[in-house]
Each structure stands twice: as C-alpha cells, then as structure tokens.
Amino acid sequence: MHLNFDFFSIEPSTIIGVLLNTLILFLLFKHFLFAPVNKIIEERKSQVSKTYEDADEALKNAKNMENEYTEKLALAKDESAEIVKAASKKAQQRSDEIIAKAKDEAQGIVTKANADIERERKRAVNQIKDEISDIAVNIAGKVIGKEVASDEEQERLIDEFIGGIGEDDE
Amino acid sequence: MAGSVENVYARALFEIAAEDGSMKELDEELQALDGIFSANPQLTEILCAPTVTDAEKTDLIKKVFDGRISKVSYNFLCVLAEKKRVGYLTGIAQEFRKGYYEAAGIAEAEVTTAVPLKDDARNRLIAKLRKKYGKTVILKEKVDPSIIGGMIVASGGSMMDGSVKTRLENMHKQIRETVSV
C-alpha cells in the first residue's frame, strides 16, 4: 500500500530550507530579542537584589540604632537616677546642716536668755537687799546717834576705845 | 614726801637748833609763823613779789617780826624772802617738826572725837599711846561730830579707828556682802 502523503510531502530541500529558516530565525531572535530581554531581566534581578540588600542594610542600621538608643536611654536613666540621688543626698545634708545650725542658734539664744534672766534676777535681788541693808543701817545709825548723844555714852565709848589700845599688842 | 627745797631748809634749821638746843622753841616758832603766814596770804604775796626789792622785804620783816621771834627765825625769814621761797614755809615747818619729833622721840597722834576730849580721857590716852609707841606722845585733837561717837587715832602711817561711823559702815558692808546672791 502506498500512502499518499502529498500534503505531507517532505521534500529534503524543504526540510533543509525550513531548517535554515529556523536557524536564521533563531539567530535573529537570539541576537535581537533574547540578549536585550536577558539583559533587562538581569538588570531587574540585580536591581531587586540591590533593593533587598538596601532594605536589609536599612533594617540592620535601624536595629543598630535601636540598640544604641536603648543603651543610651538606659544610660540616661541611670545618670538621671544618679543625679537625682546625689541632689537629694545633698539637699538632705544641707537641710540637716540648716536644722543643726538652727538648733544650735536656738540653744544659744535660750542659754543667753536664761543667763540674762538669772543675772537680772540676781541684780534685782541684790538691789533690793542693798536697799534693805541701806535702810536698816540708816535706821541703826539714827538710833545709835540718839543713844550716843548723851555725854555719858560718848565718854563710855571713848573710855572703851582707850581701854582697848595696846591690848592687841600684848 | 616733801620736796627737796623743804628738806634742805629744814635740815639747815635743824642743825642750827641742835647746836644751841633750841629745837622745841624753834619748832613752836615755825608753827606759829606758818599759822601767821597762812592766815595772811598777802604777806606771802608781798615777800614773793618780784617788784618788791630785797631791802623793802627785809624792812617789812623787821617791822612785823623783829624782837618778837628768835634771831634764828628772823634770819631764816629774811633768807626765805630774799630767795623768794616764803611759799615753802609750811612744808619747811612740817619737815622740821618731823625731824624734831624723830630726834626727840616724840610721836604725834591725831585724835578725832565726836565731842571734845576731857582731861581725864586725854591723860589716859596719852599714857596708853606712850606705852604702845614707846615715845612721848603729843596729841593733835580734832572734833568731828560726823563720826557719831568713839575715837580715831592716827599716828605715823598707822590708824586705829573706833568710831561709831566706821563701825556702822563696816556693818553695812558686811550686810551687803552677806546677803549678796
């Protein structure tokens, strides 16, 4: 049996022609289409990869900065706590000093006031006593003056004195 | 202590009086002269005045004192007038008396009483003081009613105070000291 393959007729020249066509077409494609597309794709690839890299870098930087800030914040907290502590200690010291000084001064004032009062009291008492003794001696003087006004008493006093002369020496 | 001028004159007079034994008389005369000059300050003024000549001064002394005082006193006055030192008479008389009393063993005692001393008391006082000082005692009596009563005897540098006034003052002082707080 013979197959009629007219419409399938394969002519070796045709095959060669087709093959040449295809080859030419392939070469043309390769030259005009694949290379630029590949280039574009490569470029896009590298762009994307760069973007990723940048993003990673940025993320890394952000992380670093975050760490840094966290550290700094912690340090600042410590410092501020330290400053507050020192300030409050200083304030406490100062307040203690002021209180102690005030107490001393108050004590001094009280002591001085007491001494003043005591001195004043003594002065007043002494003054009164002096006045009393003045009055007493004044009265005594007047009484004695009247008593010795008589000649007999005057003589008696003189005799008494003369009698006493030389007695101390013996 | 009297100044040297008084000492020099008193010593000179003392030597003259010691020679002729007229110390007591001269002492009395000096005291009398001192009394006269003290009572008549113008006499001293004239005898010290630089405008009055020595002759006039001598003449004045002669008129007032000649024949009334001893030769020694008279000459002494003339010398004082010439040297313009009549103002020193009181000091000289005091110095002389001091020397005289010392030489004669006399102690002068100033006695202050409120009323005049009676003879009996005076004699007993003199006897007691003579015994105490071992010297003849001459009293210089002073009446001062402010001592109220009793007696104060001062002689040389010592003093015996038996006055009522002092006793009262002592009592006063003692009370003040005792009651002081």
Interface residues (C-beta under 8 A of the other chain):
Chain A: K122 V125 N126 K129 D130 I132 S133 D134 A136 V137 A140 G141 I144 G145 V148 D151 E153 Q154 E155 L157 I158 D159 E160 F161 I162 G164 I165 G166 D169
Chain B: T113 A114 V115 L117 K118 A121 R124 L125 K128 L129 K131 K132 I148 G149 G150 M151 V153 M160 G162 V164 L168 M171 H172 I175 R176 V179 S180 V181
